[in-house]
């Protein structure tokens, strides 16, 4: 009979990136007899990569003690570093800090000149970066990279270069920062670094690109991350974030159904085992899609859940309040958020929401100040996305200030920019604003063309609130969105169309941004005018008269 050696099988599974098999085989070997330090380290990494964070830290702890028993202080320090970093990333700062301090003391007592000196500088750099001192973070990461070069440690070199790139971006030196991040990604893509480090680098680089609205790099590195995740069995920590980024890209491209599916998968992937803070990002993304589709109750629920996971609910929740007609609540929330938001990664998005809400409140001067700041940020980042955002915001302010001719010029520039990016929803929003500007200067033919073009896109996407704005504008111009059938008003026709889809009064209220009581009144009036007594009969009428 052939004897099966689970330890050997676990090592082989580890080498072929089969993390679940490696974890199960090495765990089985560990039950037969305690694993040696090197195999414990493999088991810890396999546990981490399948999302078993508690098992990973516990096994790293065992490996740490096993290395100390073998008088291999450097390896023991590295295990302590990964325990500390894992705990900190999962929000357990006290425990994580304790392990990092322990690692530092071991290194000092052993008086070792080794690569681990560089690893223990990484938390220092992170504290400086998150504490608002990017120059100190950059200098520390330069030291990390020098140590990595001295000991030819590819993982440490990647982390050091990553930190330098992040610090440069935080300093507003985006071009130099991106060059460093691209260099880091070369090491990852060519397989020079370990899987744990590779995953950390992938996610950090994509977040940095996202933070400066470099959508080209976001799409490129997200596609690379997706391929990388697909090569590894049961990979857990990075796949959820990859799904979120994929959803954001799909949303921008106008693939909203696929974007919603990716966001849902991300939430499911990140919900078990609990504790992954990226879940807040996934919930916020889902909330944004619900808001744009007019599913306001579901959007609010997701915003609240995201907040519970430590992710800000703004500016999305404030924009939801605006869509619900709660302008005062929206204004208070967005002003508070803008006052509290200092980071260059978060501030542009808040400024965009601020402009929209302040214009709705009639505060044109405040909106202009925000646009000026956005313009300054966009100039520093050299981002086509931000330039399109600024052009649209500038055109909107000019329109609100009573300068429709100048607004048309700015909005045409925004339309061209969004079209080049390939963002159908944003392009349609510009056309809707152009229609308003054209109306102001008396160019009704162009206004009608722009409205019809915007309406087609909104209808294809299922952007119900935006489509409602188109219909309202067409109604004011005497151009009803649908033929008046059975004496129904345009609003009653809209309600009929939704009744025909099987929507409940609550769902119709959410989509049309009106109360349940108003929906019930419209349904009653509709039944009376059509001479029907049931939703089924109303649905049949809608189909017979081509209203669906």
C-alpha positions as CSV (number, residue, x, y, z in Angstrom):
1,X,0.0,0.0,0.0
2,X,1.1,3.5,-0.8
3,X,1.4,5.7,2.3
4,X,-0.1,9.2,1.9
5,X,2.0,11.9,3.5
6,X,-0.4,14.8,4.2
7,X,2.5,17.1,5.0
8,X,4.1,16.5,1.6
9,X,0.7,16.9,-0.1
10,X,0.2,20.1,1.8
11,X,3.5,21.5,0.6
12,X,2.8,20.5,-3.0
13,X,-0.7,22.2,-2.8
14,X,1.0,25.3,-1.4
15,X,3.4,25.5,-4.3
16,X,0.6,25.2,-6.9
17,X,-1.5,27.9,-5.0
18,X,-4.2,25.5,-4.0
19,X,-4.8,27.2,-0.6
20,X,-7.7,25.2,0.6
21,X,-6.0,21.9,-0.2
22,X,-2.8,23.2,1.5
23,X,-4.7,24.2,4.6
24,X,-6.6,20.9,4.9
25,X,-3.5,18.7,4.2
26,X,-1.2,20.6,6.5
27,X,-3.9,20.7,9.2
28,X,-4.2,17.0,8.9
29,X,-0.5,16.6,9.2
30,X,-0.5,18.8,12.2
31,X,-3.0,16.6,13.9
32,X,-0.8,13.5,13.4
33,X,2.1,15.4,15.0
34,X,3.1,19.0,15.5
35,X,4.4,20.6,12.3
36,X,7.9,22.1,12.1
37,X,8.2,25.9,12.1
38,X,8.5,26.2,8.2
39,X,5.4,24.1,7.7
40,X,3.5,26.1,10.4
41,X,4.4,29.3,8.4
42,X,3.0,27.7,5.3
43,X,-0.2,26.7,7.1
44,X,-0.6,30.2,8.5
45,X,-0.3,31.7,5.0
46,X,-2.8,29.2,3.6
47,X,-5.2,30.0,6.4
48,X,-4.9,33.7,5.7
49,X,-5.5,33.3,2.0
50,X,-8.7,31.3,2.5
51,X,-10.0,34.0,4.8
52,X,-9.4,32.1,8.1
53,X,-7.8,35.1,9.8
54,X,-8.0,33.8,13.4
55,X,-6.5,30.4,12.4
56,X,-3.8,32.3,10.5
57,X,-2.8,34.5,13.5
58,X,-2.9,31.5,15.8
59,X,-0.7,29.4,13.5
60,X,1.7,32.3,12.9
61,X,2.0,32.5,16.7
62,X,2.9,28.8,16.9
63,X,5.5,29.3,14.1
64,X,6.9,32.3,16.0
65,X,7.5,30.3,19.1
66,X,8.9,27.3,17.0
67,X,11.4,29.6,15.3
68,X,12.4,31.1,18.7
69,X,13.0,27.6,20.0
70,X,15.3,27.0,17.0
71,X,17.1,30.3,17.8
72,X,16.0,31.7,14.4
73,X,15.1,35.2,15.7
74,X,14.7,36.8,12.2
75,X,12.1,34.3,11.1
76,X,10.3,34.6,14.5
77,X,10.2,38.4,14.0
78,X,8.7,38.0,10.6
79,X,5.9,35.8,11.9
80,X,5.3,38.4,14.6
81,X,5.2,41.1,12.0
82,X,2.5,39.3,10.0
83,X,0.5,38.7,13.1
84,X,0.7,42.3,14.0
85,X,-0.2,43.6,10.5
86,X,-3.1,41.2,10.1
87,X,-4.6,42.3,13.5
88,X,-4.2,46.0,12.7
89,X,-5.8,45.6,9.3
90,X,-8.7,43.9,11.0
91,X,-9.1,46.7,13.4
92,X,-7.4,45.1,16.5
93,X,-4.9,47.8,17.0
94,X,-4.0,47.1,20.6
95,X,-3.2,43.4,20.0
96,X,-1.5,44.1,16.7
97,X,0.6,46.9,18.2
98,X,1.6,44.5,21.0
99,X,2.9,41.9,18.5
100,X,4.8,44.6,16.5
101,X,6.4,45.9,19.7
102,X,7.4,42.3,20.7
103,X,9.0,41.8,17.3
104,X,11.0,45.0,17.7
105,X,12.3,43.9,21.2
106,X,13.4,40.5,19.8
107,X,15.2,42.2,17.0
108,X,16.9,44.6,19.4
109,X,17.9,41.9,21.9
110,X,19.4,39.7,19.1
111,X,21.2,42.7,17.6
112,X,20.5,41.4,14.1
113,X,21.2,43.1,10.8
114,X,18.5,41.6,8.7
115,X,15.6,42.3,6.3
116,X,13.2,42.2,9.2
117,X,14.4,45.6,10.2
118,X,12.7,46.9,7.1
119,X,9.5,45.0,7.8
120,X,9.1,46.6,11.2
121,X,9.5,50.1,9.6
122,X,6.4,49.5,7.5
123,X,3.9,50.1,10.3
124,X,5.8,53.3,11.1
125,X,5.3,54.4,7.5
126,X,1.6,53.6,7.6
127,X,1.1,55.5,10.8
128,X,2.8,58.6,9.3
129,X,0.8,58.3,6.0
130,X,-2.6,57.9,7.8
131,X,-1.6,60.6,10.3
132,X,-1.2,63.2,7.6
133,X,2.7,63.2,7.3
134,X,3.3,61.7,3.8
135,X,6.9,63.1,3.7
136,X,7.8,61.1,6.8
137,X,6.1,58.1,5.4
138,X,8.1,58.5,2.1
139,X,11.4,58.8,3.9
140,X,10.7,55.7,6.0
141,X,9.8,53.7,2.8
142,X,13.0,54.8,1.2
143,X,14.8,53.2,4.1
144,X,12.7,50.1,3.7
145,X,13.6,49.8,0.1
146,X,17.3,50.3,0.8
147,X,17.2,47.5,3.4
148,X,15.3,45.3,0.9
149,X,18.0,45.9,-1.7
150,X,20.8,45.0,0.8
151,X,19.2,41.7,1.6
152,X,17.6,41.1,-1.8
153,X,14.1,40.7,-0.3
154,X,11.5,41.0,-3.1
155,X,8.5,41.2,-0.8
156,X,10.1,44.0,1.3
157,X,11.2,45.8,-1.8
158,X,7.6,45.7,-3.2
159,X,6.1,47.0,0.1
160,X,8.7,49.8,0.3
161,X,8.2,50.9,-3.3
162,X,4.4,50.7,-2.8
163,X,4.7,53.0,0.3
164,X,6.8,55.5,-1.6
165,X,4.2,55.7,-4.4
166,X,1.4,56.1,-1.9
167,X,3.2,58.9,-0.1
168,X,4.0,60.8,-3.3
169,X,0.4,60.6,-4.4
170,X,-0.7,61.9,-0.9
171,X,1.8,64.8,-1.4
172,X,0.1,65.7,-4.7
173,X,3.0,64.4,-6.8
174,X,0.7,62.0,-8.7
175,X,2.9,61.5,-11.7
176,X,6.0,60.4,-9.7
177,X,3.7,58.4,-7.4
178,X,2.1,56.5,-10.2
179,X,5.5,55.7,-11.6
180,X,6.5,54.0,-8.3
181,X,3.2,52.1,-8.1
182,X,3.6,50.9,-11.7
183,X,7.1,49.7,-10.8
184,X,5.7,47.8,-7.8
185,X,3.1,46.1,-10.0
186,X,5.8,44.8,-12.4
187,X,7.3,42.8,-9.5
188,X,3.8,41.5,-8.6
189,X,2.8,40.5,-12.2
190,X,6.1,38.7,-12.9
191,X,5.6,36.6,-9.8
192,X,8.6,37.9,-7.8
193,X,6.6,38.3,-4.6
194,X,4.7,36.0,-2.3
195,X,0.9,35.8,-2.6
196,X,0.1,37.6,0.6
197,X,2.3,40.5,-0.4
198,X,1.0,40.5,-4.0
199,X,-2.6,40.7,-2.8
200,X,-1.8,43.6,-0.5
201,X,0.0,45.5,-3.3
202,X,-2.8,44.9,-5.8
203,X,-5.5,46.3,-3.6
204,X,-3.4,49.2,-2.4
205,X,-2.4,50.2,-5.9
206,X,-6.0,50.1,-7.2
207,X,-7.2,52.2,-4.3
208,X,-4.5,54.7,-5.0
209,X,-5.4,55.0,-8.7
210,X,-9.1,55.2,-7.7
211,X,-8.3,58.0,-5.2
212,X,-6.8,60.2,-8.0
213,X,-9.5,59.1,-10.5
214,X,-7.0,57.5,-12.8
215,X,-9.6,55.3,-14.4
216,X,-7.4,53.8,-17.0
217,X,-5.1,52.3,-14.4
218,X,-8.0,51.3,-12.2
219,X,-9.4,49.2,-15.1
220,X,-6.1,47.8,-16.1
221,X,-5.0,46.7,-12.6
222,X,-8.5,45.5,-11.7
223,X,-8.5,43.2,-14.7
224,X,-5.0,42.0,-13.7
225,X,-6.2,41.4,-10.1
226,X,-9.2,39.5,-11.4
227,X,-7.0,37.2,-13.5
228,X,-4.6,36.7,-10.5
229,X,-7.5,35.8,-8.2
230,X,-8.8,33.3,-10.7
231,X,-5.5,31.3,-10.6
232,X,-5.7,30.5,-6.9
233,X,-8.0,28.1,-5.1
234,X,-10.5,29.5,-2.7
235,X,-8.7,32.8,-2.4
236,X,-10.7,35.0,0.0
237,X,-9.0,38.3,1.2
238,X,-8.7,40.1,-2.1
239,X,-11.4,38.8,-4.3
240,X,-14.2,40.8,-2.5
241,X,-12.4,44.1,-3.2
242,X,-11.8,43.0,-6.8
243,X,-15.5,42.5,-7.2
244,X,-16.3,46.0,-5.8
245,X,-13.8,47.6,-8.2
246,X,-15.3,45.6,-11.1
247,X,-18.8,46.8,-10.1
248,X,-17.6,50.4,-10.1
249,X,-16.1,50.0,-13.6
250,X,-19.3,48.3,-14.9
251,X,-21.4,51.1,-13.5
252,X,-19.3,53.7,-15.3
253,X,-19.6,51.8,-18.5
254,X,-23.4,51.7,-18.2
255,X,-23.5,47.9,-17.4
256,X,-25.7,48.5,-14.4
257,X,-27.3,45.0,-14.2
258,X,-23.8,43.4,-14.2
259,X,-22.5,46.0,-11.8
260,X,-25.3,45.2,-9.3
261,X,-24.6,41.5,-9.6
262,X,-20.9,42.1,-8.9
263,X,-21.7,44.3,-5.9
264,X,-24.1,41.6,-4.6
265,X,-21.5,38.9,-5.0
266,X,-18.9,41.1,-3.2
267,X,-21.3,41.5,-0.2
268,X,-21.9,37.8,-0.1
269,X,-18.2,37.0,-0.4
270,X,-17.2,39.4,2.3
271,X,-20.0,38.6,4.8
272,X,-18.5,35.3,5.9
273,X,-16.4,35.0,8.0
274,X,-17.4,38.4,9.3
275,X,-14.8,41.1,10.1
276,X,-13.6,42.3,6.6
277,X,-13.8,46.1,6.5
278,X,-14.1,46.0,2.7
279,X,-17.7,44.9,3.2
280,X,-18.5,48.6,4.0
281,X,-17.1,49.5,0.5
282,X,-19.2,46.8,-1.1
283,X,-22.4,47.9,0.7
284,X,-21.8,51.6,-0.3
285,X,-21.4,50.6,-3.9
286,X,-24.6,48.6,-3.8
287,X,-26.4,51.6,-2.2
288,X,-25.2,53.9,-5.0
289,X,-26.7,51.6,-7.6
290,X,-30.0,51.4,-5.8
291,X,-30.1,55.2,-5.5
292,X,-29.5,55.8,-9.2
293,X,-32.1,53.2,-10.0
294,X,-34.7,54.9,-7.7
295,X,-34.9,52.0,-5.2
296,X,-34.5,54.4,-2.3
297,X,-35.5,52.2,0.6
298,X,-32.9,49.6,-0.4
299,X,-30.4,52.3,-0.9
300,X,-30.9,53.7,2.5
301,X,-30.6,50.3,4.1
302,X,-27.3,49.7,2.4
303,X,-25.9,53.1,3.3
304,X,-26.7,52.5,6.9
305,X,-25.1,49.0,6.8
306,X,-22.0,50.5,5.2
307,X,-21.7,53.1,8.0
308,X,-21.9,50.2,10.5
309,X,-18.9,48.7,8.8
310,X,-16.9,51.8,9.2
311,X,-17.4,53.2,5.6
312,X,-18.8,56.7,5.2
313,X,-22.3,56.9,3.9
314,X,-21.6,60.3,2.3
315,X,-22.0,61.8,-0.2
316,X,-24.4,59.1,-1.3
317,X,-26.9,59.4,1.6
318,X,-27.1,63.2,1.2
319,X,-27.8,62.8,-2.5
320,X,-30.5,60.3,-1.6
321,X,-32.1,62.8,0.7
322,X,-32.0,65.3,-2.2
323,X,-33.7,62.8,-4.5
324,X,-36.3,62.2,-1.8
325,X,-37.1,65.9,-1.7
326,X,-35.5,66.4,1.8
327,X,-33.3,69.3,0.7
328,X,-32.6,70.7,4.2
329,X,-31.4,67.3,5.5
330,X,-29.2,66.9,2.4
331,X,-27.7,70.3,2.8
332,X,-26.9,69.9,6.5
333,X,-25.3,66.5,5.9
334,X,-23.1,67.5,2.9
335,X,-21.9,70.7,4.5
336,X,-20.9,68.7,7.7
337,X,-19.2,66.1,5.6
338,X,-17.2,68.5,3.5
339,X,-16.0,70.3,6.7
340,X,-14.8,66.9,8.0
341,X,-13.2,65.6,4.8
342,X,-9.6,66.6,4.2
343,X,-8.0,63.7,2.3
344,X,-7.5,64.2,-1.4
345,X,-8.9,60.8,-2.1
346,X,-12.3,61.5,-0.5
347,X,-12.7,65.2,-1.0
348,X,-13.5,65.4,-4.8
349,X,-16.5,63.0,-4.4
350,X,-17.8,65.1,-1.5
351,X,-17.3,68.3,-3.5
352,X,-19.3,66.9,-6.4
353,X,-22.2,66.1,-4.1
354,X,-21.9,69.5,-2.4
355,X,-22.2,71.4,-5.8
356,X,-25.3,69.5,-6.7
357,X,-27.0,70.0,-3.4
358,X,-26.0,73.7,-3.0
359,X,-27.4,74.4,-6.5
360,X,-30.6,72.8,-5.5
361,X,-30.7,75.0,-2.4
362,X,-30.0,78.1,-4.5
363,X,-26.5,78.7,-3.0
364,X,-24.8,79.5,-6.3
365,X,-21.8,81.3,-4.8
366,X,-21.0,78.4,-2.4
367,X,-21.3,75.9,-5.3
368,X,-18.9,78.1,-7.3
369,X,-16.3,78.0,-4.5
370,X,-16.6,74.2,-4.5
371,X,-16.2,74.0,-8.3
372,X,-13.0,76.2,-8.1
373,X,-11.6,73.8,-5.6
374,X,-12.5,70.8,-7.8
375,X,-10.8,72.5,-10.7
376,X,-7.6,73.0,-8.7
377,X,-7.6,69.3,-7.7
378,X,-8.3,68.2,-11.2
379,X,-5.3,70.3,-12.5
380,X,-3.0,68.6,-10.0
381,X,-4.1,65.1,-10.9
382,X,-4.4,65.5,-14.7
383,X,-7.4,63.2,-14.7
384,X,-9.8,63.0,-17.7
385,X,-12.5,61.9,-15.3
386,X,-12.1,64.9,-13.0
387,X,-11.9,67.2,-16.0
388,X,-15.3,65.9,-17.1
389,X,-16.7,66.3,-13.6
390,X,-15.4,69.9,-13.4
391,X,-16.8,70.8,-16.8
392,X,-20.3,69.5,-15.9
393,X,-20.2,71.3,-12.5
394,X,-19.0,74.5,-14.0
395,X,-21.8,74.4,-16.6
396,X,-24.4,73.7,-13.9
397,X,-23.2,76.7,-11.9
398,X,-23.3,79.0,-14.9
399,X,-26.8,77.8,-15.7
400,X,-27.9,78.5,-12.1
401,X,-26.2,81.9,-12.3
402,X,-28.3,83.0,-15.3
403,X,-25.7,82.5,-18.0
404,X,-27.2,79.8,-20.2
405,X,-25.0,80.6,-23.3
406,X,-21.8,80.2,-21.3
407,X,-23.3,77.1,-19.6
408,X,-23.9,75.5,-23.0
409,X,-20.2,75.9,-23.9
410,X,-19.0,74.3,-20.6
411,X,-21.6,71.5,-20.9
412,X,-20.6,70.7,-24.5
413,X,-17.1,70.3,-23.2
414,X,-18.3,68.0,-20.5
415,X,-20.4,66.0,-23.0
416,X,-17.4,65.4,-25.2
417,X,-15.2,64.4,-22.1
418,X,-17.8,61.9,-20.8
419,X,-18.4,60.4,-24.2
420,X,-14.7,59.9,-24.7
421,X,-14.5,58.2,-21.3
422,X,-17.4,55.9,-22.3
423,X,-19.8,56.8,-19.4
424,X,-23.4,56.8,-20.8
425,X,-25.2,57.8,-17.6
426,X,-22.9,60.8,-17.0
427,X,-23.1,61.7,-20.7
428,X,-27.0,61.6,-20.5
429,X,-26.9,63.8,-17.4
430,X,-25.0,66.4,-19.3
431,X,-27.5,66.3,-22.2
432,X,-30.4,66.8,-19.7
433,X,-28.6,69.9,-18.3
434,X,-28.0,71.0,-21.9
435,X,-31.7,70.8,-22.6
436,X,-32.4,73.1,-19.6
437,X,-29.8,75.6,-20.9
438,X,-31.1,75.5,-24.5
439,X,-34.6,76.1,-23.1
440,X,-33.4,79.2,-21.4
441,X,-32.0,80.7,-24.6
442,X,-35.1,79.7,-26.6
443,X,-33.6,76.9,-28.6
444,X,-36.5,74.5,-28.1
445,X,-35.6,72.2,-31.0
446,X,-32.2,71.4,-29.6
447,X,-33.6,71.1,-26.1
448,X,-36.1,68.5,-27.3
449,X,-33.4,66.5,-29.1
450,X,-31.2,66.5,-26.0
451,X,-34.1,65.4,-23.8
452,X,-35.1,62.5,-26.0
453,X,-31.5,61.3,-26.2
454,X,-31.0,61.5,-22.5
455,X,-34.3,59.8,-21.8
456,X,-33.4,56.9,-24.0
457,X,-30.2,56.3,-22.1
458,X,-31.9,56.6,-18.7
459,X,-34.6,54.2,-19.7
460,X,-32.1,51.7,-21.0
461,X,-30.1,51.9,-17.7
462,X,-33.2,51.9,-15.4
463,X,-32.2,55.3,-14.0
464,X,-35.7,56.1,-12.8
465,X,-35.1,59.4,-10.9
466,X,-33.2,60.8,-13.9
467,X,-35.8,59.6,-16.3
468,X,-38.5,61.3,-14.2
469,X,-36.6,64.6,-14.6
470,X,-36.7,64.2,-18.4
471,X,-40.4,63.5,-18.3
472,X,-41.2,66.5,-16.1
473,X,-39.3,68.7,-18.5
474,X,-41.1,67.3,-21.5
475,X,-44.4,67.8,-19.7
476,X,-43.7,71.4,-19.0
477,X,-42.9,71.9,-22.7
478,X,-46.2,70.4,-23.7
479,X,-44.4,67.2,-24.9
480,X,-45.9,64.4,-22.8
481,X,-43.6,61.5,-22.4
482,X,-46.4,59.1,-23.4
483,X,-49.7,59.5,-25.4
484,X,-52.6,60.5,-23.2
485,X,-54.8,57.4,-23.2
486,X,-58.1,57.1,-21.5
487,X,-57.8,60.6,-20.2
488,X,-54.9,59.7,-17.9
489,X,-52.4,62.3,-16.9
490,X,-48.7,61.7,-17.7
491,X,-48.2,60.8,-14.0
492,X,-51.1,58.3,-14.1
493,X,-49.6,56.8,-17.2
494,X,-46.3,56.3,-15.4
495,X,-48.1,54.6,-12.5
496,X,-50.0,52.4,-14.9
497,X,-46.7,51.3,-16.6
498,X,-45.3,50.3,-13.2
499,X,-48.5,48.5,-12.2
500,X,-48.1,46.6,-15.4
501,X,-44.7,45.4,-14.3
502,X,-46.2,43.9,-11.1
503,X,-44.8,46.6,-8.9
504,X,-46.5,47.2,-5.5
505,X,-47.6,50.7,-4.4
506,X,-44.5,50.8,-2.1
507,X,-42.2,50.0,-5.0
508,X,-44.0,52.6,-7.2
509,X,-43.6,55.2,-4.5
510,X,-39.9,54.5,-4.3
511,X,-39.4,54.7,-8.1
512,X,-41.4,57.9,-8.6
513,X,-40.2,59.6,-5.4
514,X,-43.7,60.1,-4.1
515,X,-45.7,58.8,-1.0
516,X,-47.6,55.6,-0.8
517,X,-50.8,57.6,-0.3
518,X,-50.2,59.6,-3.5
519,X,-49.7,56.3,-5.4
520,X,-52.9,54.9,-4.0
521,X,-54.8,58.1,-5.2
522,X,-53.3,57.8,-8.7
523,X,-54.2,54.1,-8.9
524,X,-57.8,54.9,-7.8
525,X,-58.1,57.7,-10.3
526,X,-56.6,55.5,-13.0
527,X,-59.1,52.7,-12.3
528,X,-62.0,55.2,-12.5
529,X,-60.9,56.7,-15.8
530,X,-60.2,53.3,-17.4
531,X,-63.4,51.7,-16.0
532,X,-61.4,48.8,-14.5
533,X,-61.5,47.4,-11.0
534,X,-58.3,45.4,-10.7
535,X,-54.6,45.7,-11.3
536,X,-54.8,42.8,-13.7
537,X,-57.4,44.6,-15.8
538,X,-55.3,47.8,-15.8
539,X,-52.3,45.8,-16.9
540,X,-54.2,44.3,-19.8
541,X,-55.3,47.9,-20.8
542,X,-51.7,49.0,-20.7
543,X,-50.6,46.2,-23.1
544,X,-53.6,46.7,-25.4
545,X,-52.7,50.4,-25.8
546,X,-48.9,50.0,-26.1
547,X,-48.2,51.8,-22.9
548,X,-45.7,49.2,-21.7
